[in-house]
């Protein structure tokens, strides 16, 4: 199956990550406000972290186990964030969505548009039956993105994530292919 290298919306372009993205990724993820909500991003974030991340994403893409996209703002042409489908289970046709957006790009509806593009990719190109997400219970912005994209809250996970030495609650969300068709 040939997969698209980029997905285009009205205000965002999703494209495969490339080595030249490391400085922009690093600049965004050095911001503690971004790292606060991500479950796997180290803080402080170093350029070597970004280089390794991009290399790992390339491997996962090649293996078909994960698809990361740079989220590019069409307004200024800059890398605004990252969006991915990971943990692909080919037998059950499920995956997990994850994302982050740089502080200056938040609150503009860019992630909602980017998520819609990735859901089309997941359900139409990858033929997934379910896409799920797990977010910090205190991250209301991310919860709104998922809910406005049609995701249903499926569970509350007490003390699920260890983040900077503290146990954090998480909320799980899921979206079935059949539900997504109704939302679109």
Secondary structure as the mmCIF struct_conf table of DSSP 4:
data_model
#
loop_
_struct_conf.conf_type_id
_struct_conf.id
_struct_conf.beg_label_comp_id
_struct_conf.beg_label_asym_id
_struct_conf.beg_label_seq_id
_struct_conf.end_label_comp_id
_struct_conf.end_label_asym_id
_struct_conf.end_label_seq_id
HELX_LH_PP_P HELX_LH_PP_P1 UNK A 2 UNK A 4
BEND BEND1 UNK A 5 UNK A 5
STRN STRN1 UNK A 6 UNK A 8
BEND BEND2 UNK A 10 UNK A 11
STRN STRN2 UNK A 12 UNK A 16
HELX_RH_3T_P HELX_RH_3T_P1 UNK A 19 UNK A 21
HELX_RH_AL_P HELX_RH_AL_P1 UNK A 22 UNK A 29
TURN_TY1_P TURN_TY1_P1 UNK A 30 UNK A 30
BEND BEND3 UNK A 31 UNK A 31
HELX_RH_AL_P HELX_RH_AL_P2 UNK A 32 UNK A 35
TURN_TY1_P TURN_TY1_P2 UNK A 36 UNK A 37
BEND BEND4 UNK A 39 UNK A 40
BEND BEND5 UNK A 43 UNK A 44
HELX_RH_AL_P HELX_RH_AL_P3 UNK A 47 UNK A 63
TURN_TY1_P TURN_TY1_P3 UNK A 64 UNK A 64
BEND BEND6 UNK A 65 UNK A 65
STRN STRN3 UNK A 66 UNK A 73
TURN_TY1_P TURN_TY1_P4 UNK A 74 UNK A 76
STRN STRN4 UNK A 79 UNK A 89
TURN_TY1_P TURN_TY1_P5 UNK A 90 UNK A 93
STRN STRN5 UNK A 94 UNK A 101
HELX_RH_3T_P HELX_RH_3T_P2 UNK A 103 UNK A 105
TURN_TY1_P TURN_TY1_P6 UNK A 106 UNK A 107
BEND BEND7 UNK A 108 UNK A 109
HELX_RH_AL_P HELX_RH_AL_P4 UNK A 110 UNK A 120
HELX_RH_PI_P HELX_RH_PI_P1 UNK A 121 UNK A 125
BEND BEND8 UNK A 126 UNK A 126
BEND BEND9 UNK A 129 UNK A 129
STRN STRN6 UNK A 130 UNK A 136
TURN_TY1_P TURN_TY1_P7 UNK A 137 UNK A 138
HELX_RH_AL_P HELX_RH_AL_P5 UNK A 140 UNK A 148
TURN_TY1_P TURN_TY1_P8 UNK A 149 UNK A 150
STRN STRN7 UNK A 152 UNK A 163
TURN_TY1_P TURN_TY1_P9 UNK A 164 UNK A 165
STRN STRN8 UNK A 166 UNK A 176
HELX_RH_AL_P HELX_RH_AL_P6 UNK A 177 UNK A 183
#
